[in-house]
Amino acid sequence: MNIAVIGGGINGIMTAWELLKQGHSVTLFEKGKVMQQTSSASSKLLHGGLRYLENFEFRLVKEALKERQWWIQQAPHLAQPLKLYIPIYQNNRRPAWIYKLGLWLYDLLAGRKNIGQHQSLTQQQIHQACPELKTENLVKGFSYYDGQMDDYQLGLWALEQAKKQPSLIIKEHTEVTKIDIQGNLTLADGTTNSFDKIINIAGPWAEQLLKESNIKSNYTLDLVSGSHILVESNVIPASAGISNKTNEKFGYFLEILNERRMFFVLPYQGKTLIGTTEQRQTINDNIQPSEQEIDYLINAYNHYFKTPINKQNIVQSFAGVRPLIKSTDNPTKATREYAIQQNKNLITVFGGKWTTARQLALKLPVTLKKDK
Ligand SMILES: Cc1cc2nc3c(=O)[nH]c(=O)nc-3n(C[C@H](O)[C@H](O)[C@H](O)COP(=O)(O)OP(=O)(O)OC[C@H]3O[C@@H](n4cnc5c(N)ncnc54)[C@H](O)[C@@H]3O)c2cc1C
């Protein structure tokens, strides 16, 4: 079949790759350049999503844990296991047993695809492993593993693999302005092209493209932006980096003070990555970290670490928009599941995590191949 894929983020790229592997011809339309929107503004984690267990998203977590290992095996130069510490303080919102239960389940769901077991740590052990953490009210801790990637480069790597298959045409700087359910699409310059199938996988813009094409959308996207800051590591020694003792890369997963929200402190390209925030927005808003979000992340960090940071230590900040399926008013609790809508020859994808992009591609009604 001759198939159009609209959207050059990770979900569009993995979809193109899977379709090509199955012998289809693919034209990938991207309004800007590939991998320059949400897919390169992530927390850089190939993860199951420990937090999603609280929302009982067991299917998604299991699938993502499996995919975490797949990426690490396929592209070890761009994706590796990362040890994450969760320190438990007296005033944490969640008691230690909730973390213990979640981590036990996380390992269980990963099964044979696990990349490392979680551990319970005494106060002394977590203090020794993470000397930069403040110790007042520190009770105990946990460690577990997830994957870390260079999201932009890993997406380009996936596209390179797709290019090795015959019949891929990539059209960057080519915006699709209208689609129909017969398989016709119109470009910004007014030209029309016909395909056997169209896959609208434009991330946060997928619903808007349906609307502009007067096609009813079965799902509503809840656009929740998230910001990160990147801080020079020399100002925050050993808060996240490579352990002197075990030579393992490590970071943290921490509760925001007086909130149930969690944030990450991660080693990233010799610097420290801190994120993320959650802010509702519309598709036309400017996607930029706000001053309040930057202050929020600095305060969250300074609450836990001995050496404080300030705005001068930030070398970069970036934001992206999560295309979440609207399910609740609280973005932290919103489902991270994806959904697929089919209207004759048009398939639209809503949502979809970075980690699960390949599995999403395999579930599209044109591929529908169960991968082991
Ligand atoms: C702050 C934040 C942190 C995250 N952290 C993680 C994480 O650590 N791990 C994880 O697994 N997931 C994470 N996610 C989720 C993940 O990044 C996204 O779900 C995923 O990148 C979405 O990919 P996508 O291809 O659907 O969308 P995008 O990457 O946004 O790609 C869509 C593409 O479509 C193009 N496009 C739009 N409209 C048109 C049009 N009309 N014509 C042509 N092209 C068009 C856009 O230019 C864009 O390039 C995070 C998300 C955010 C926001």
The ligand as an SDF file (V2000), in Angstrom:
LIG
                    3D

 53 58  0  0  0  0  0  0  0  0999 V2000
    7.9380   17.3670   29.3400 C   0  0  0  0  0  0  0  0  0  0  0  0
    7.7590   16.0120   28.7450 C   0  0  0  0  0  0  0  0  0  0  0  0
    8.5240   14.9610   29.2210 C   0  0  0  0  0  0  0  0  0  0  0  0
    8.3510   13.6890   28.6850 C   0  0  0  0  0  0  0  0  0  0  0  0
    9.1670   12.6920   29.1060 N   0  0  0  0  0  0  0  0  0  0  0  0
    9.0430   11.4670   28.5570 C   0  0  0  0  0  0  0  0  0  0  0  0
    9.9620   10.4440   28.9100 C   0  0  0  0  0  0  0  0  0  0  0  0
   10.9070   10.6590   29.6710 O   0  0  0  0  0  0  0  0  0  0  0  0
    9.7840    9.2170   28.3610 N   0  0  0  0  0  0  0  0  0  0  0  0
    8.7480    8.9440   27.4910 C   0  0  0  0  0  0  0  0  0  0  0  0
    8.6100    7.7920   27.0710 O   0  0  0  0  0  0  0  0  0  0  0  0
    7.8880    9.9160   27.1000 N   0  0  0  0  0  0  0  0  0  0  0  0
    8.0310   11.1550   27.5960 C   0  0  0  0  0  0  0  0  0  0  0  0
    7.1970   12.1700   27.2020 N   0  0  0  0  0  0  0  0  0  0  0  0
    6.1540   11.8730   26.2040 C   0  0  0  0  0  0  0  0  0  0  0  0
    6.7340   11.8730   24.8010 C   0  0  0  0  0  0  0  0  0  0  0  0
    7.7760   12.8070   24.6640 O   0  0  0  0  0  0  0  0  0  0  0  0
    5.6580   12.1950   23.7870 C   0  0  0  0  0  0  0  0  0  0  0  0
    4.4900   11.4900   24.0850 O   0  0  0  0  0  0  0  0  0  0  0  0
    6.1280   11.8290   22.3760 C   0  0  0  0  0  0  0  0  0  0  0  0
    7.3720   12.4460   22.1050 O   0  0  0  0  0  0  0  0  0  0  0  0
    5.1080   12.2570   21.3500 C   0  0  0  0  0  0  0  0  0  0  0  0
    5.6490   11.9980   20.0830 O   0  0  0  0  0  0  0  0  0  0  0  0
    4.8400   12.3140   18.7800 P   0  0  0  0  0  0  0  0  0  0  0  0
    5.6100   11.7950   17.6330 O   0  0  0  0  0  0  0  0  0  0  0  0
    3.4490   11.8000   18.9470 O   0  0  0  0  0  0  0  0  0  0  0  0
    4.7180   13.9240   18.7770 O   0  0  0  0  0  0  0  0  0  0  0  0
    5.7910   15.0200   18.3070 P   0  0  0  0  0  0  0  0  0  0  0  0
    7.1570   14.6640   18.6960 O   0  0  0  0  0  0  0  0  0  0  0  0
    5.2850   16.3440   18.7480 O   0  0  0  0  0  0  0  0  0  0  0  0
    5.7170   14.9180   16.7390 O   0  0  0  0  0  0  0  0  0  0  0  0
    4.6050   15.3860   16.0060 C   0  0  0  0  0  0  0  0  0  0  0  0
    5.1540   16.0070   14.7380 C   0  0  0  0  0  0  0  0  0  0  0  0
    4.0820   16.3190   13.8620 O   0  0  0  0  0  0  0  0  0  0  0  0
    4.4270   17.4850   13.1620 C   0  0  0  0  0  0  0  0  0  0  0  0
    3.1980   18.0680   12.6340 N   0  0  0  0  0  0  0  0  0  0  0  0
    2.1740   18.5830   13.3650 C   0  0  0  0  0  0  0  0  0  0  0  0
    1.1850   18.9860   12.5520 N   0  0  0  0  0  0  0  0  0  0  0  0
    1.5890   18.7110   11.2960 C   0  0  0  0  0  0  0  0  0  0  0  0
    1.0010   18.8960   10.0170 C   0  0  0  0  0  0  0  0  0  0  0  0
   -0.2070   19.4460    9.9020 N   0  0  0  0  0  0  0  0  0  0  0  0
    1.6900   18.5160    8.9160 N   0  0  0  0  0  0  0  0  0  0  0  0
    2.9070   17.9440    9.0330 C   0  0  0  0  0  0  0  0  0  0  0  0
    3.5260   17.7480   10.2250 N   0  0  0  0  0  0  0  0  0  0  0  0
    2.8700   18.1230   11.3450 C   0  0  0  0  0  0  0  0  0  0  0  0
    5.0980   18.3530   14.2130 C   0  0  0  0  0  0  0  0  0  0  0  0
    5.9110   19.3580   13.6340 O   0  0  0  0  0  0  0  0  0  0  0  0
    5.8940   17.3100   14.9970 C   0  0  0  0  0  0  0  0  0  0  0  0
    7.2320   17.2060   14.5240 O   0  0  0  0  0  0  0  0  0  0  0  0
    7.3760   13.4710   27.6840 C   0  0  0  0  0  0  0  0  0  0  0  0
    6.6230   14.5330   27.1950 C   0  0  0  0  0  0  0  0  0  0  0  0
    6.8360   15.7980   27.6910 C   0  0  0  0  0  0  0  0  0  0  0  0
    6.0790   16.9380   27.1260 C   0  0  0  0  0  0  0  0  0  0  0  0
  1  2  1  0
  2  3  1  0
  2 52  2  0
  3  4  2  0
  4  5  1  0
  4 50  1  0
  5  6  2  0
  6  7  1  0
  6 13  1  0
  7  8  2  0
  7  9  1  0
  9 10  1  0
 10 11  2  0
 10 12  1  0
 12 13  2  0
 13 14  1  0
 14 15  1  0
 14 50  1  0
 15 16  1  0
 16 17  1  0
 16 18  1  0
 18 19  1  0
 18 20  1  0
 20 21  1  0
 20 22  1  0
 22 23  1  0
 23 24  1  0
 24 25  2  0
 24 26  1  0
 24 27  1  0
 27 28  1  0
 28 29  2  0
 28 30  1  0
 28 31  1  0
 31 32  1  0
 32 33  1  0
 33 34  1  0
 33 48  1  0
 34 35  1  0
 35 36  1  0
 35 46  1  0
 36 37  1  0
 36 45  1  0
 37 38  2  0
 38 39  1  0
 39 40  1  0
 39 45  2  0
 40 41  1  0
 40 42  2  0
 42 43  1  0
 43 44  2  0
 44 45  1  0
 46 47  1  0
 46 48  1  0
 48 49  1  0
 50 51  2  0
 51 52  1  0
 52 53  1  0
M  END
$$$$
